[in-house]
């Protein structure tokens, strides 16, 4: 099988050779004026007070905006809230100097049917929730602040006492959760200090994330599981001109987990995802398939600068979940990372649930090209009977690595073209 170049005869194409639609080439945010009447929350009894919980008053403005359609506006100031639920025909705009601040008391967040860590179950709502809200937008130059410090400290205390506790055992909300929605756009805002995952997209199509600043600290208190963007059973997603620095994966592709995950209608694959012209600070990886992931196809990471990454590309292969990752392209990258490519079994919370006929997983048609990177480990790939690795291409690579070794025998049909790997002290 031969990999298709992402650009064929001057046309922009996905790694499997299909033409990238024009939709992906329009990265100009939609003007907030296009979304109808603006409902400034301070016009409806909400006051500028970072310590006063005002969930009900802010929700009332959202409900009012939903009656005829319109934009809920957070003006300059700081406004404290628990979980908020946006409805069809509503939008959120945060003005420069405006801060929507999440409560650090989990009792201020509703328990709802939701999606988290590859499962559909009851858990806490996010600060911002939009389900079945086609055309939903979040815009502006302001900030959504998850106020996560108290949650982070509590997580690490629990982990010290109960080392095997899961991410969900320490009860904490996500920052933004958008589900079952099409034609979504998030632009310009700062998404910071999330208690848990920062931006979670589930069963959405045609989503654009443009010019976002997403941050959660790795010190002095680590923000555990603060993924910048989790893409979960989605199709046609563009991330462009964004900044990511979080204490977990920057972009993680989800979809489900467990020995029968591919038979659950709540689960599924991700297709046609482009991450381009973005800048990375510290993160566990620039792009991760897993750990709750089944099928990913046509995934593109390109034209990005990375600094302080742990991994550039990370394929988490769960031995308790059937997985297939294919047609992935990482190209035109500069910077540094601890590891260039990581492919290993992922055994955290391993559970076959009695299944004895687990199918062999696959990763195939992966291309990494036009990359100049300094790293500690070049090829951190483990051979395993649980998966097959096929049709990888390394092309036009300039790598400086403390450990430059590469066992080409692990990958079937492993193509190298113009690859330089220099050893550093």
C-alpha angles and dihedrals in degrees: 000000000000124000116236116228115245089236117049119180090340094308122122109240140174117248092264090058099255116136116260107237121241088247088078092055096060108083100158110120116240111254112251089229088070092068101067134242118012118228108199105202094219088062088065103051101280111133133206100255123131092199101046115090109226105169096131095048093049091046089052089057090050090051091049092051089051093060094075103359128265151132126288106217125205105201128200110307138059122283123188120215148158123218116336126195121209119205137205114299093020130116137182124229123180115196123218107282091022119124128190102197124197121226117249090216110091091206087073090067123080122238107234142160102274146142125261135156094356094310135103108220147115113298140133120302120240124250089256116033129179119172121176091355105140113198093020115164137188113194145156140076096276133100140258104202117193092198088216104164096100092048092049094051091048091050094054092046090053092046090052091055098035106029094184096053113130128235090257096051090078099066110231138141132241120238103233127011121180119177141175091003134129133206095023124169131191114182141170102349130122115239108192144164098010114185089219133352111357105211120012121184117189127183093344131144130204101014124168124196107188130180096344124162109213119182141163123162131253091194153080085000114015116231100225119218092357094151111181096220129004113193109198121181094335137144130206105014125167124194112184138166092001131144120220129188117151140141094254137025116338096208116015124180112214134178113147143307140223137071094288097033093123090060096054113098090211088065133064148132139293121236136183103012120166124189111182144158091012131142124222130203123178113338136141089246142348092226128010130183104204161315088176099024136124111173132007125174134174100014116167128189112178148150095022137139118217130194127179097359121158092212136006098205122010125185109191109201112198114205089205096052132062106237138180122183115180143163099021121163127192112180146152095025128153132182138052140305137164091242132023099201127006124187117165142135112277109213104168108136090357112190126163090183090218097306113142102178101065110171120233113260125224143211115187144160097029117162127191112182144156093022130149109189142158113212145156097230123027103188114024096169126139125205114232139171089224095071144025124222115203142168102012120166128200112190135170096357125164105189132174110194138169087212108034097170120131126182101206092184091075091071124058112225097008109180123200124189124174096341120164120186115180124191118236129193 
